[in-house]
């Protein structure tokens, strides 16, 4: 199996809600057609055709991708591995000078150099050249230089190689329990080892992370279906369940009736 390219062309004919919950590396996304919404639990950010954005690493976010009417959703995404960024930092003496707040999506102004760059990437797509790792690495280096020429302050994001700091676990979990990520990821994002995360969690919530997260998701599901008249198929993804059948099984095991039978038992 060939290694996944760090430059990816995406195409969707229907609305997609299968966006990645955890962004492990900085991602540069150019919207060719259609639009997408990025939701981080606090705000919703929109990107439309022609927009270029930096999606920051170490974020828990949900994506909803919308094709245009009678058209297709198309985007080009460039995944900025730490290896490529460290190589560029060493080669060109780039360094982060100060910390920039954790806004998950950073708009990038599109100038002629950037337009020409993406024209060249589309040529690579047409010629099936995105699996050429050497060429892809050269293009990523080229893009880094273009970005820092037009927006020098981006170096404070791209070349910040620090690990997440220890943060307020209670506030973080209340905001992010809906995300379908494992406990190791939650621990990392709160600046803790897994053992410390579990110990701190127990002190705050007086139960295990697994039990608390499941209870919160199911209670919210029950509220949305009963009080807001949402259907199970509309909410299970947003509540962190991988598929509808697993959600329905877990809901019934917990409450004693299926989510489609709430009103018959209330």
Phi and psi in degrees as GROMACS dihedral restraints (atoms count N, CA, C in turn):
[ dihedral_restraints ]
;  ai    aj    ak    al  type     phi  dphi    fc
    3     4     5     6     1   -73.8    20    10
    4     5     6     7     1   149.4    20    10
    6     7     8     9     1   -68.2    20    10
    7     8     9    10     1   139.7    20    10
    9    10    11    12     1   -63.5    20    10
   10    11    12    13     1   134.4    20    10
   12    13    14    15     1   -69.6    20    10
   13    14    15    16     1   151.1    20    10
   15    16    17    18     1   -86.3    20    10
   16    17    18    19     1    -1.3    20    10
   18    19    20    21     1  -120.6    20    10
   19    20    21    22     1   121.8    20    10
   21    22    23    24     1  -128.8    20    10
   22    23    24    25     1   128.8    20    10
   24    25    26    27     1   -94.1    20    10
   25    26    27    28     1   127.7    20    10
   27    28    29    30     1  -116.8    20    10
   28    29    30    31     1   143.2    20    10
   30    31    32    33     1  -144.4    20    10
   31    32    33    34     1   124.7    20    10
   33    34    35    36     1  -130.5    20    10
   34    35    36    37     1   136.7    20    10
   36    37    38    39     1   -95.2    20    10
   37    38    39    40     1   -17.8    20    10
   39    40    41    42     1  -128.7    20    10
   40    41    42    43     1   162.8    20    10
   42    43    44    45     1   -58.0    20    10
   43    44    45    46     1   132.2    20    10
   45    46    47    48     1  -119.3    20    10
   46    47    48    49     1   130.6    20    10
   48    49    50    51     1  -114.5    20    10
   49    50    51    52     1    20.3    20    10
   51    52    53    54     1   -95.0    20    10
   52    53    54    55     1    28.1    20    10
   54    55    56    57     1   -62.6    20    10
   55    56    57    58     1   154.3    20    10
   57    58    59    60     1   -68.3    20    10
   58    59    60    61     1   135.3    20    10
   60    61    62    63     1   -78.6    20    10
   61    62    63    64     1   -36.0    20    10
   63    64    65    66     1  -115.2    20    10
   64    65    66    67     1   129.8    20    10
   66    67    68    69     1   -99.7    20    10
   67    68    69    70     1   104.3    20    10
   69    70    71    72     1   -81.5    20    10
   70    71    72    73     1   -16.3    20    10
   72    73    74    75     1  -147.5    20    10
   73    74    75    76     1   155.2    20    10
   75    76    77    78     1   -54.7    20    10
   76    77    78    79     1   136.8    20    10
   78    79    80    81     1  -130.8    20    10
   79    80    81    82     1   127.6    20    10
   81    82    83    84     1  -100.8    20    10
   82    83    84    85     1   124.2    20    10
   84    85    86    87     1  -124.2    20    10
   85    86    87    88     1   122.1    20    10
   87    88    89    90     1  -110.2    20    10
   88    89    90    91     1   123.0    20    10
   90    91    92    93     1   -88.7    20    10
   91    92    93    94     1   110.3    20    10
   93    94    95    96     1   -81.4    20    10
   94    95    96    97     1   -41.3    20    10
   96    97    98    99     1  -157.2    20    10
   97    98    99   100     1   156.3    20    10
   99   100   101   102     1    75.7    20    10
  100   101   102   103     1  -162.8    20    10
  102   103   104   105     1  -152.1    20    10
  103   104   105   106     1   165.4    20    10
  105   106   107   108     1  -141.3    20    10
  106   107   108   109     1   153.2    20    10
  108   109   110   111     1  -112.0    20    10
  109   110   111   112     1   135.7    20    10
  111   112   113   114     1  -114.5    20    10
  112   113   114   115     1   125.4    20    10
  114   115   116   117     1  -118.9    20    10
  115   116   117   118     1   127.0    20    10
  117   118   119   120     1  -113.2    20    10
  118   119   120   121     1    12.8    20    10
  120   121   122   123     1    93.4    20    10
  121   122   123   124     1   -18.9    20    10
  123   124   125   126     1  -113.4    20    10
  124   125   126   127     1   -45.9    20    10
  126   127   128   129     1  -135.7    20    10
  127   128   129   130     1   164.3    20    10
  129   130   131   132     1  -115.1    20    10
  130   131   132   133     1   127.2    20    10
  132   133   134   135     1  -111.0    20    10
  133   134   135   136     1   136.5    20    10
  135   136   137   138     1  -112.6    20    10
  136   137   138   139     1   142.5    20    10
  138   139   140   141     1  -129.1    20    10
  139   140   141   142     1   126.5    20    10
  141   142   143   144     1  -111.7    20    10
  142   143   144   145     1   175.0    20    10
  144   145   146   147     1   -52.3    20    10
  145   146   147   148     1   130.3    20    10
  147   148   149   150     1    91.2    20    10
  148   149   150   151     1    -8.7    20    10
  150   151   152   153     1   -80.6    20    10
  151   152   153   154     1   148.5    20    10
  153   154   155   156     1  -129.8    20    10
  154   155   156   157     1   125.9    20    10
  156   157   158   159     1  -137.3    20    10
  157   158   159   160     1   151.2    20    10
  159   160   161   162     1  -100.2    20    10
  160   161   162   163     1   119.2    20    10
  162   163   164   165     1   -97.3    20    10
  163   164   165   166     1   118.0    20    10
  165   166   167   168     1   -76.2    20    10
  166   167   168   169     1   150.6    20    10
  168   169   170   171     1   -71.3    20    10
  169   170   171   172     1   166.7    20    10
  171   172   173   174     1    57.5    20    10
  172   173   174   175     1    41.1    20    10
  174   175   176   177     1  -117.1    20    10
  175   176   177   178     1   145.3    20    10
  177   178   179   180     1   -99.9    20    10
  178   179   180   181     1   112.7    20    10
  180   181   182   183     1  -142.4    20    10
  181   182   183   184     1   159.7    20    10
  183   184   185   186     1  -119.6    20    10
  184   185   186   187     1   141.7    20    10
  186   187   188   189     1  -112.9    20    10
  187   188   189   190     1   140.3    20    10
  189   190   191   192     1  -125.0    20    10
  190   191   192   193     1   122.2    20    10
  192   193   194   195     1  -108.7    20    10
  193   194   195   196     1   126.1    20    10
  195   196   197   198     1  -116.6    20    10
  196   197   198   199     1   116.8    20    10
  198   199   200   201     1   -72.9    20    10
  199   200   201   202     1   154.8    20    10
  201   202   203   204     1   -71.1    20    10
  202   203   204   205     1   163.8    20    10
  204   205   206   207     1   -59.9    20    10
  205   206   207   208     1   127.2    20    10
  207   208   209   210     1    59.7    20    10
  208   209   210   211     1    29.2    20    10
  210   211   212   213     1  -141.0    20    10
  211   212   213   214     1  -163.9    20    10
  213   214   215   216     1  -126.5    20    10
  214   215   216   217     1   150.2    20    10
  216   217   218   219     1   -81.0    20    10
  217   218   219   220     1   127.5    20    10
  219   220   221   222     1  -136.1    20    10
  220   221   222   223     1   135.9    20    10
  222   223   224   225     1  -148.4    20    10
  223   224   225   226     1   157.3    20    10
  225   226   227   228     1  -116.4    20    10
  226   227   228   229     1   123.9    20    10
  228   229   230   231     1  -117.5    20    10
  229   230   231   232     1   132.1    20    10
  231   232   233   234     1  -114.1    20    10
  232   233   234   235     1   116.5    20    10
  234   235   236   237     1   -92.2    20    10
  235   236   237   238     1   117.7    20    10
  237   238   239   240     1   -92.8    20    10
  238   239   240   241     1    92.9    20    10
  240   241   242   243     1   -65.9    20    10
  241   242   243   244     1   152.5    20    10
  243   244   245   246     1   -62.4    20    10
  244   245   246   247     1   -33.0    20    10
  246   247   248   249     1   -60.2    20    10
  247   248   249   250     1   -48.4    20    10
  249   250   251   252     1   -64.7    20    10
  250   251   252   253     1   -39.3    20    10
  252   253   254   255     1   -69.1    20    10
  253   254   255   256     1   -40.8    20    10
  255   256   257   258     1   -66.1    20    10
  256   257   258   259     1   -38.4    20    10
  258   259   260   261     1   -61.8    20    10
  259   260   261   262     1   -43.2    20    10
  261   262   263   264     1   -65.7    20    10
  262   263   264   265     1   -40.4    20    10
  264   265   266   267     1   -61.1    20    10
  265   266   267   268     1   -41.9    20    10
  267   268   269   270     1   -71.2    20    10
  268   269   270   271     1   -41.4    20    10
  270   271   272   273     1   -69.5    20    10
  271   272   273   274     1   -39.8    20    10
  273   274   275   276     1  -110.7    20    10
  274   275   276   277     1     6.7    20    10
  276   277   278   279     1    60.1    20    10
  277   278   279   280     1    43.1    20    10
  279   280   281   282     1   -87.6    20    10
  280   281   282   283     1   146.8    20    10
  282   283   284   285     1  -155.8    20    10
  283   284   285   286     1   148.9    20    10
  285   286   287   288     1   -75.6    20    10
  286   287   288   289     1   134.3    20    10
  288   289   290   291     1  -101.4    20    10
  289   290   291   292     1   -25.5    20    10
  291   292   293   294     1  -159.5    20    10
  292   293   294   295     1   160.3    20    10
  294   295   296   297     1   -75.8    20    10
  295   296   297   298     1   138.3    20    10
  297   298   299   300     1  -112.0    20    10
  298   299   300   301     1   133.6    20    10
  300   301   302   303     1   -52.2    20    10
  301   302   303   304     1   159.9    20    10
  303   304   305   306     1   -83.3    20    10
  304   305   306   307     1    41.7    20    10
  306   307   308   309     1   -64.9    20    10
  307   308   309   310     1   124.5    20    10
  309   310   311   312     1   -72.4    20    10
  310   311   312   313     1   -26.9    20    10
  312   313   314   315     1  -126.1    20    10
  313   314   315   316     1   124.6    20    10
  315   316   317   318     1  -116.1    20    10
  316   317   318   319     1   113.0    20    10
  318   319   320   321     1   -66.3    20    10
  319   320   321   322     1   143.5    20    10
  321   322   323   324     1  -121.0    20    10
  322   323   324   325     1   128.5    20    10
  324   325   326   327     1   -68.5    20    10
  325   326   327   328     1   130.2    20    10
  327   328   329   330     1   -90.5    20    10
  328   329   330   331     1   113.8    20    10
  330   331   332   333     1  -108.6    20    10
  331   332   333   334     1  -175.5    20    10
  333   334   335   336     1   -65.7    20    10
  334   335   336   337     1   -35.6    20    10
  336   337   338   339     1   -62.0    20    10
  337   338   339   340     1   -42.3    20    10
  339   340   341   342     1   -68.5    20    10
  340   341   342   343     1   -40.3    20    10
  342   343   344   345     1   -58.7    20    10
  343   344   345   346     1   -45.3    20    10
  345   346   347   348     1   -64.5    20    10
  346   347   348   349     1   -36.7    20    10
  348   349   350   351     1   -61.3    20    10
  349   350   351   352     1   -46.5    20    10
  351   352   353   354     1   -72.5    20    10
  352   353   354   355     1   -26.5    20    10
  354   355   356   357     1   -62.2    20    10
  355   356   357   358     1   -40.5    20    10
  357   358   359   360     1   -67.8    20    10
  358   359   360   361     1   -34.4    20    10
  360   361   362   363     1   -67.3    20    10
  361   362   363   364     1   -38.8    20    10
  363   364   365   366     1   -64.2    20    10
  364   365   366   367     1   -32.7    20    10
  366   367   368   369     1   -64.2    20    10
  367   368   369   370     1   -38.6    20    10
  369   370   371   372     1   -65.3    20    10
  370   371   372   373     1   -38.9    20    10
  372   373   374   375     1   -60.9    20    10
  373   374   375   376     1   -46.6    20    10
  375   376   377   378     1   -64.4    20    10
  376   377   378   379     1   -30.2    20    10
  378   379   380   381     1   -98.2    20    10
  379   380   381   382     1    10.6    20    10
  381   382   383   384     1    54.8    20    10
  382   383   384   385     1    44.7    20    10
  384   385   386   387     1  -104.1    20    10
  385   386   387   388     1     5.4    20    10
  387   388   389   390     1   -72.1    20    10
  388   389   390   391     1   -11.1    20    10
  390   391   392   393     1   -93.0    20    10
  391   392   393   394     1     4.8    20    10
  393   394   395   396     1   -86.0    20    10
  394   395   396   397     1    96.7    20    10
  396   397   398   399     1   -62.0    20    10
  397   398   399   400     1   -39.8    20    10
  399   400   401   402     1   -63.0    20    10
  400   401   402   403     1   -44.1    20    10
  402   403   404   405     1   -65.8    20    10
  403   404   405   406     1   -41.6    20    10
  405   406   407   408     1   -61.2    20    10
  406   407   408   409     1   -43.6    20    10
  408   409   410   411     1   -62.6    20    10
  409   410   411   412     1   -37.3    20    10
  411   412   413   414     1   -64.5    20    10
  412   413   414   415     1   -42.1    20    10
  414   415   416   417     1   -66.4    20    10
  415   416   417   418     1   -37.5    20    10
  417   418   419   420     1   -66.3    20    10
  418   419   420   421     1   -41.1    20    10
  420   421   422   423     1   -62.4    20    10
  421   422   423   424     1   -41.5    20    10
  423   424   425   426     1   -59.7    20    10
  424   425   426   427     1   -43.6    20    10
  426   427   428   429     1   -65.2    20    10
  427   428   429   430     1   -40.4    20    10
  429   430   431   432     1   -57.7    20    10
  430   431   432   433     1   -44.9    20    10
  432   433   434   435     1   -65.3    20    10
  433   434   435   436     1   -39.9    20    10
  435   436   437   438     1   -63.8    20    10
  436   437   438   439     1   -44.4    20    10
  438   439   440   441     1   -63.0    20    10
  439   440   441   442     1   -44.2    20    10
  441   442   443   444     1   -74.5    20    10
  442   443   444   445     1   -19.6    20    10
  444   445   446   447     1   -73.0    20    10
  445   446   447   448     1   -40.6    20    10
  447   448   449   450     1   -87.2    20    10
  448   449   450   451     1   -33.6    20    10
  450   451   452   453     1  -137.3    20    10
  451   452   453   454     1    79.0    20    10
  453   454   455   456     1   -56.6    20    10
  454   455   456   457     1   -29.3    20    10
  456   457   458   459     1   -67.2    20    10
  457   458   459   460     1   -12.9    20    10
  459   460   461   462     1   -63.2    20    10
  460   461   462   463     1   -18.4    20    10
  462   463   464   465     1   -62.2    20    10
  463   464   465   466     1   -27.6    20    10
  465   466   467   468     1   -71.6    20    10
  466   467   468   469     1   -16.0    20    10
  468   469   470   471     1   -98.8    20    10
  469   470   471   472     1   -51.0    20    10
  471   472   473   474     1   -64.1    20    10
  472   473   474   475     1   -34.0    20    10
  474   475   476   477     1  -109.5    20    10
  475   476   477   478     1    23.8    20    10
  477   478   479   480     1   -92.1    20    10
  478   479   480   481     1   103.9    20    10
  480   481   482   483     1  -101.2    20    10
  481   482   483   484     1    16.4    20    10
  483   484   485   486     1   -73.9    20    10
  484   485   486   487     1   154.4    20    10
  486   487   488   489     1   -83.1    20    10
  487   488   489   490     1   157.9    20    10
  489   490   491   492     1   -58.0    20    10
  490   491   492   493     1   141.9    20    10
  492   493   494   495     1   -86.6    20    10
  493   494   495   496     1   159.3    20    10
  495   496   497   498     1   -66.4    20    10
  496   497   498   499     1   124.7    20    10
  498   499   500   501     1  -124.8    20    10
  499   500   501   502     1   176.0    20    10
  501   502   503   504     1   -64.7    20    10
  502   503   504   505     1   107.5    20    10
  504   505   506   507     1   -66.9    20    10
  505   506   507   508     1   -41.7    20    10
  507   508   509   510     1   -61.6    20    10
  508   509   510   511     1   -49.2    20    10
  510   511   512   513     1   -63.2    20    10
  511   512   513   514     1   -40.4    20    10
  513   514   515   516     1   -63.6    20    10
  514   515   516   517     1   -46.1    20    10
  516   517   518   519     1   -69.0    20    10
  517   518   519   520     1   -37.9    20    10
  519   520   521   522     1   -63.0    20    10
  520   521   522   523     1   -33.7    20    10
  522   523   524   525     1   -79.3    20    10
  523   524   525   526     1   -29.7    20    10
  525   526   527   528     1  -120.5    20    10
  526   527   528   529     1    10.7    20    10
  528   529   530   531     1   -65.1    20    10
  529   530   531   532     1   -18.0    20    10
  531   532   533   534     1   -76.6    20    10
  532   533   534   535     1   -12.9    20    10
  534   535   536   537     1   -79.8    20    10
  535   536   537   538     1   135.5    20    10
  537   538   539   540     1   -85.7    20    10
  538   539   540   541     1    72.8    20    10
  540   541   542   543     1  -128.9    20    10
  541   542   543   544     1   160.0    20    10
  543   544   545   546     1   -82.4    20    10
  544   545   546   547     1   169.7    20    10
  546   547   548   549     1   -64.8    20    10
  547   548   549   550     1   -32.0    20    10
  549   550   551   552     1   -59.9    20    10
  550   551   552   553     1   -38.5    20    10
  552   553   554   555     1   -69.6    20    10
  553   554   555   556     1   -44.0    20    10
  555   556   557   558     1   -58.4    20    10
  556   557   558   559     1   -43.7    20    10
  558   559   560   561     1   -60.4    20    10
  559   560   561   562     1   -47.7    20    10
  561   562   563   564     1   -58.7    20    10
  562   563   564   565     1   -45.1    20    10
  564   565   566   567     1   -71.1    20    10
  565   566   567   568     1   -19.8    20    10
  567   568   569   570     1   -96.7    20    10
  568   569   570   571     1     6.7    20    10
  570   571   572   573     1    75.5    20    10
  571   572   573   574     1    34.6    20    10
  573   574   575   576     1  -132.3    20    10
  574   575   576   577     1   157.4    20    10
  576   577   578   579     1   -73.0    20    10
  577   578   579   580     1   164.2    20    10
  579   580   581   582     1   -61.8    20    10
  580   581   582   583     1   -41.9    20    10
  582   583   584   585     1   -63.9    20    10
  583   584   585   586     1   -42.4    20    10
  585   586   587   588     1   -67.8    20    10
  586   587   588   589     1   -39.1    20    10
  588   589   590   591     1   -58.7    20    10
  589   590   591   592     1   -47.9    20    10
  591   592   593   594     1   -63.8    20    10
  592   593   594   595     1   -40.5    20    10
  594   595   596   597     1   -66.3    20    10
  595   596   597   598     1   -46.0    20    10
  597   598   599   600     1   -65.4    20    10
  598   599   600   601     1   -37.8    20    10
  600   601   602   603     1   -62.3    20    10
  601   602   603   604     1   -45.1    20    10
  603   604   605   606     1   -60.5    20    10
  604   605   606   607     1   -39.9    20    10
  606   607   608   609     1   -64.9    20    10
  607   608   609   610     1   -36.4    20    10
  609   610   611   612     1   -83.4    20    10
  610   611   612   613     1   -47.3    20    10
  612   613   614   615     1  -104.3    20    10
  613   614   615   616     1    -8.1    20    10
  615   616   617   618     1    60.5    20    10
  616   617   618   619     1    30.9    20    10
  618   619   620   621     1  -161.2    20    10
  619   620   621   622     1   177.5    20    10
  621   622   623   624     1   -80.9    20    10
  622   623   624   625     1   155.2    20    10
  624   625   626   627     1   -56.6    20    10
  625   626   627   628     1   -42.9    20    10
  627   628   629   630     1   -60.8    20    10
  628   629   630   631     1   -47.4    20    10
  630   631   632   633     1   -65.1    20    10
  631   632   633   634     1   -42.3    20    10
  633   634   635   636     1   -65.6    20    10
  634   635   636   637     1   -46.0    20    10
  636   637   638   639     1   -62.0    20    10
  637   638   639   640     1   -45.9    20    10
  639   640   641   642     1   -62.8    20    10
  640   641   642   643     1   -43.6    20    10
  642   643   644   645     1   -60.6    20    10
  643   644   645   646     1   -45.3    20    10
  645   646   647   648     1   -61.9    20    10
  646   647   648   649     1   -44.2    20    10
  648   649   650   651     1   -65.2    20    10
  649   650   651   652     1   -43.8    20    10
  651   652   653   654     1   -70.2    20    10
  652   653   654   655     1   -38.6    20    10
  654   655   656   657     1   -62.6    20    10
  655   656   657   658     1   -41.3    20    10
  657   658   659   660     1   -67.3    20    10
  658   659   660   661     1   -39.6    20    10
  660   661   662   663     1   -60.0    20    10
  661   662   663   664     1   -45.7    20    10
  663   664   665   666     1   -59.2    20    10
  664   665   666   667     1   -44.9    20    10
  666   667   668   669     1   -62.6    20    10
  667   668   669   670     1   -46.7    20    10
  669   670   671   672     1   -64.7    20    10
  670   671   672   673     1   -38.2    20    10
  672   673   674   675     1   -74.3    20    10
  673   674   675   676     1   -45.4    20    10
  675   676   677   678     1   -76.7    20    10
  676   677   678   679     1   -49.8    20    10
  678   679   680   681     1   -89.1    20    10
  679   680   681   682     1   -33.7    20    10
  681   682   683   684     1  -102.1    20    10
  682   683   684   685     1    -2.3    20    10
  684   685   686   687     1    57.8    20    10
  685   686   687   688     1    37.2    20    10
  687   688   689   690     1   -82.8    20    10
  688   689   690   691     1   150.8    20    10
  690   691   692   693     1   -90.1    20    10
  691   692   693   694     1   150.5    20    10
  693   694   695   696     1   -53.5    20    10
  694   695   696   697     1   -37.3    20    10
  696   697   698   699     1   -68.0    20    10
  697   698   699   700     1   -19.4    20    10
  699   700   701   702     1   -84.7    20    10
  700   701   702   703     1   -18.5    20    10
  702   703   704   705     1  -119.5    20    10
  703   704   705   706     1   -18.8    20    10
  705   706   707   708     1   -62.5    20    10
  706   707   708   709     1   -38.2    20    10
  708   709   710   711     1   -65.9    20    10
  709   710   711   712     1   -45.1    20    10
  711   712   713   714     1   -66.0    20    10
  712   713   714   715     1   -19.7    20    10
  714   715   716   717     1   -97.1    20    10
  715   716   717   718     1     8.4    20    10
  717   718   719   720     1    90.5    20    10
  718   719   720   721     1    12.2    20    10
  720   721   722   723     1   -92.8    20    10
  721   722   723   724     1   141.5    20    10
  723   724   725   726     1   -74.9    20    10
  724   725   726   727     1   -34.7    20    10
  726   727   728   729     1  -150.1    20    10
  727   728   729   730     1   164.1    20    10
  729   730   731   732     1   -67.1    20    10
  730   731   732   733     1   -37.6    20    10
  732   733   734   735     1   -66.1    20    10
  733   734   735   736     1   -40.8    20    10
  735   736   737   738     1   -64.9    20    10
  736   737   738   739     1   -41.1    20    10
  738   739   740   741     1   -60.6    20    10
  739   740   741   742     1   -47.8    20    10
  741   742   743   744     1   -63.5    20    10
  742   743   744   745     1   -41.2    20    10
  744   745   746   747     1   -63.4    20    10
  745   746   747   748     1   -46.0    20    10
  747   748   749   750     1   -66.4    20    10
  748   749   750   751     1   -40.7    20    10
  750   751   752   753     1   -61.5    20    10
  751   752   753   754     1   -47.5    20    10
  753   754   755   756     1   -65.5    20    10
  754   755   756   757     1   -39.8    20    10
  756   757   758   759     1   -62.9    20    10
  757   758   759   760     1   -34.6    20    10
  759   760   761   762     1   -80.7    20    10
  760   761   762   763     1   -46.0    20    10
  762   763   764   765     1   -97.1    20    10
  763   764   765   766     1   -18.4    20    10
  765   766   767   768     1    93.4    20    10
  766   767   768   769     1     0.0    20    10
  768   769   770   771     1  -150.9    20    10
  769   770   771   772     1   157.5    20    10
  771   772   773   774     1   -75.1    20    10
  772   773   774   775     1   158.3    20    10
  774   775   776   777     1   -63.4    20    10
  775   776   777   778     1   -23.7    20    10
  777   778   779   780     1   -82.1    20    10
  778   779   780   781     1    -4.6    20    10
  780   781   782   783     1  -115.1    20    10
  781   782   783   784     1    20.5    20    10
  783   784   785   786     1   -56.9    20    10
  784   785   786   787     1   -50.7    20    10
  786   787   788   789     1   -65.5    20    10
  787   788   789   790     1   -22.3    20    10
  789   790   791   792     1   -76.6    20    10
  790   791   792   793     1   -15.2    20    10
  792   793   794   795     1  -117.5    20    10
  793   794   795   796     1     4.4    20    10
